[in-house]
Amino acid sequence: MQDDGGDIELVEVTDSGLVRIRLHGACVGCPSSSMTLRIGIEQNLREHVPEVSGVVAVES
């Protein structure tokens, strides 16, 4: 993401395993950000941290 001018910020991990992130830079408003969120970030987190139940982006 940083290579494309964007970044993410970890906002919170809930007790139920939901990861809340905030998108920054070029990721804000990018039409591909929802795919990046699901296929890139969520899939990677679930592979490494099985307790993750999902990932959602929050607004500033």
C-alpha contacts under 8 A as a table, 3 or more apart, distances in Angstrom:
res1	aa1	res2	aa2	distance
1	M	4	D	5.28
1	M	5	G	6.59
1	M	6	G	5.12
1	M	7	D	5.65
1	M	8	I	7.99
1	M	27	C	7.72
2	Q	5	G	5.04
2	Q	6	G	4.86
2	Q	7	D	5.40
3	D	6	G	7.33
4	D	26	A	7.10
5	G	25	G	6.04
5	G	26	A	5.20
5	G	27	C	7.53
6	G	23	L	7.39
6	G	24	H	5.55
6	G	25	G	4.41
6	G	26	A	4.55
6	G	27	C	4.94
6	G	28	V	7.83
7	D	23	L	6.04
7	D	24	H	5.01
7	D	25	G	6.27
7	D	26	A	7.81
7	D	27	C	6.85
8	I	21	I	6.44
8	I	22	R	5.59
8	I	23	L	4.65
8	I	24	H	5.79
9	E	21	I	5.42
9	E	22	R	5.04
9	E	23	L	6.49
9	E	24	H	7.57
10	L	19	V	7.64
10	L	20	R	6.40
10	L	21	I	4.64
10	L	22	R	6.58
11	V	19	V	7.76
11	V	20	R	5.39
11	V	21	I	5.08
11	V	22	R	6.56
12	E	19	V	5.97
12	E	20	R	5.10
12	E	21	I	7.04
13	V	17	G	6.10
13	V	18	L	5.62
13	V	19	V	4.52
13	V	20	R	6.19
14	T	17	G	5.28
14	T	18	L	5.23
14	T	19	V	6.57
15	D	18	L	7.42
16	S	52	V	7.95
16	S	53	S	6.96
17	G	51	E	5.76
17	G	52	V	4.49
17	G	53	S	4.91
17	G	54	G	6.95
18	L	52	V	6.01
18	L	53	S	5.27
18	L	54	G	4.98
18	L	55	V	5.80
18	L	56	V	7.49
19	V	52	V	6.97
19	V	53	S	7.73
19	V	54	G	6.16
19	V	55	V	4.65
19	V	56	V	6.35
20	R	55	V	5.87
20	R	56	V	5.07
20	R	57	A	5.75
20	R	58	V	6.45
21	I	55	V	7.33
21	I	56	V	6.29
21	I	57	A	4.87
21	I	58	V	6.03
22	R	57	A	5.42
22	R	58	V	5.32
22	R	59	E	6.49
22	R	60	S	6.93
23	L	27	C	5.76
23	L	28	V	5.72
23	L	57	A	6.86
23	L	58	V	7.79
24	H	27	C	5.66
24	H	28	V	5.65
25	G	28	V	5.91
26	A	29	G	7.51
26	A	30	C	6.67
27	C	30	C	5.14
27	C	33	S	5.99
28	V	33	S	7.64
29	G	33	S	7.45
30	C	33	S	5.36
31	P	34	S	7.12
32	S	35	M	5.40
32	S	36	T	6.26
33	S	36	T	4.94
33	S	37	L	5.95
34	S	37	L	4.96
34	S	38	R	6.30
35	M	38	R	5.24
35	M	39	I	5.69
35	M	40	G	7.34
36	T	39	I	5.45
36	T	40	G	4.83
36	T	41	I	6.44
37	L	40	G	5.73
37	L	41	I	5.07
37	L	42	E	6.06
37	L	55	V	7.24
37	L	56	V	7.65
37	L	57	A	7.85
38	R	41	I	6.04
38	R	42	E	4.99
38	R	43	Q	6.42
38	R	55	V	7.39
39	I	42	E	6.20
39	I	43	Q	5.45
39	I	44	N	7.79
40	G	43	Q	5.76
40	G	44	N	6.06
41	I	44	N	5.28
41	I	45	L	6.10
41	I	55	V	7.72
42	E	45	L	5.16
42	E	46	R	6.10
42	E	54	G	6.42
42	E	55	V	5.62
43	Q	46	R	5.22
43	Q	47	E	6.27
44	N	47	E	5.23
44	N	48	H	6.46
45	L	48	H	5.23
45	L	49	V	5.51
45	L	50	P	7.62
45	L	52	V	6.89
46	R	49	V	5.04
46	R	50	P	4.98
46	R	51	E	7.23
46	R	52	V	5.64
46	R	53	S	7.66
47	E	50	P	6.25
49	V	52	V	5.93
50	P	53	S	7.86
52	V	55	V	7.81
